[in-house]
Amino acid sequence: MDPAQCPPAEPPPGQGALAGPWRLVEAQGPAGVTVCPIEPGTCRCHRVPHRARDLLVSPCAPRSVTSIPRPIGTHGHRTAAGRTMLILTCPAQLQRLEGALRRSLPLTLPVYGAVMNINRGNPAGLEVVVDAWPEFGAVLARRRGEVPVDDCYRNTSAVFYRDVGAYRALLETPGCLRWDSAFHIIGLQDGVTAVSEAIAGAKGIELDISHYYTYRHPNPSTMPEPRLDPGVRVGSLTPAHVDLLNKTWPYGGNARSRQYLEELLRLFPNLCLRDGAGQPLSWALTDPFGAGTHGYTLPAHRRSGYMWTVLVLAARRAQARGFPTFGFTATGNRPMQRLQEELGHQRLPGLCCYILHNPGLKQA
């Protein structure tokens, strides 16, 4: 790691402890030594005394909770129960994680898309939690900060593991997830469902598990040229269309889903075909994990090839931004499956699982 990427050992003189990239966090256990875990010794990170209540933390050190002292040069902090949870905040670490996830595609797709968004401005305010660094066994991308307990739309995490035991230990670490709230976990590995079922059984909470096919296009530049009818224009949806989206989305129809869709319209790319009067005909959105979502054509305009065009244009735009082209399709939605296969999308082996925890807390 380039030493220039790490902040100085002390805040700039006269500017106080919160100047520059430094920030205060409250220790929930005995304080230890905060170091840059990527290449120990290549940068000067701030050392704090044991039992300090407030730690001055460099963003080059993963933020840990309920930590115990660790020697300089170790890769993070371990909880008293033997579990580790690190929040990666250093840009160099996040770039390194993006590369590691890229090498494990396609199983990492939703986590990879989340990290790509974090590294490109983090519009949705996500953060990444790992069990260890840099040799992580599990990684979880989640919403940063507090989310209402009934908001399972924004309270959605994507996961990937190399070691299913490390993944379960991460989820069981205090502070990783709020098990008293309604939340989704998305994952493309079989163990994701098994771990949620095991923990939910122990905690006595309910689950609602849905499975989807994952479709990915290997190279959108090879897709056929889009077809546009005269009078049809390519554009975008705006937050003014949120009520239309909330009405037509199979998972919408309530205040929380409306808030989530409005956020997608504000923060992430979308594509819409409009008629001569500017009214939407067919569209597709993008979610915080980089996946295509809410692909829809108004019933009166179906069988006109509009979704064919939307998928081609959206895939090419995603490729131009450097993002993979992928999405999750209901196992019973055979028309969309046929369309994607016609366009060259490849269906991945296995199923993507969407696991809703505490469905009874979800806002109706």
C-alpha angles and dihedrals in degrees: 000000000000109000088219089069092065123076120244119275092254134030115264112280114271095007099094133234096297098054122123117347095342122108139172123245127180116244114228093195139015111325120241137177119303113212139163103262099196100076110356113219097024095096138029111244127182120270119209130192123254116267092024109151095209123043123205100219130196114216086233089072118072109243112242133190130221090005133176126210116286129187119258110273097032120129101246140309130298124215124239088254090057095255126124130210120175127179111210113220104151112103091220091055092047091050090050090049091051089056092048092050091048090057090054097050136167096031090053096051102121094039091045091052091050093051091047089055091047090052091049101055101302096243095181097046098244128165135196126234123193134178093227140356136262093351096049123180096193137017130194127189111204142162114278118234131005122334123187111265092240096050104098091159098067092026092074126129130193120212143193129177139190091189118034090204090056089049093054091046090051093052091048093051110109110254097024096100136359103241091186092064137071109260141153129227118200122199142152098211128088093232092063091073094041093053094048090049092050095048093042090052091052093047096041096236129139128245133203109200124194127181129210139179115248115223122192130178113219096205121004091190087075094056117113119269112272119254121223126186118223110271094026115113132195114234145128138268120244133206086266087074095055095106091054090051094046090051096048099040111098090218096045138074100111139084096261094050089049091053091049094049091048088054092051090051092051100042111029138049120269135173129214136180113217133193125234091278092053095252117145116255105169134357150166130205134203124230130213090268093058094253124135112247143174096026104180142160121196109252094241091059102044124122089037097104094250097130088047088059094042093054093049095048094043091050092051092049091050090051090050089056091049095250126132117250110237144128144169121256127194111253090234096050097096096163092059091044091053092047094052092047090050089055093050102261114150122222111226121228115262127013137288111236124213106194118193111199118204096006089180089070093055113112110251 
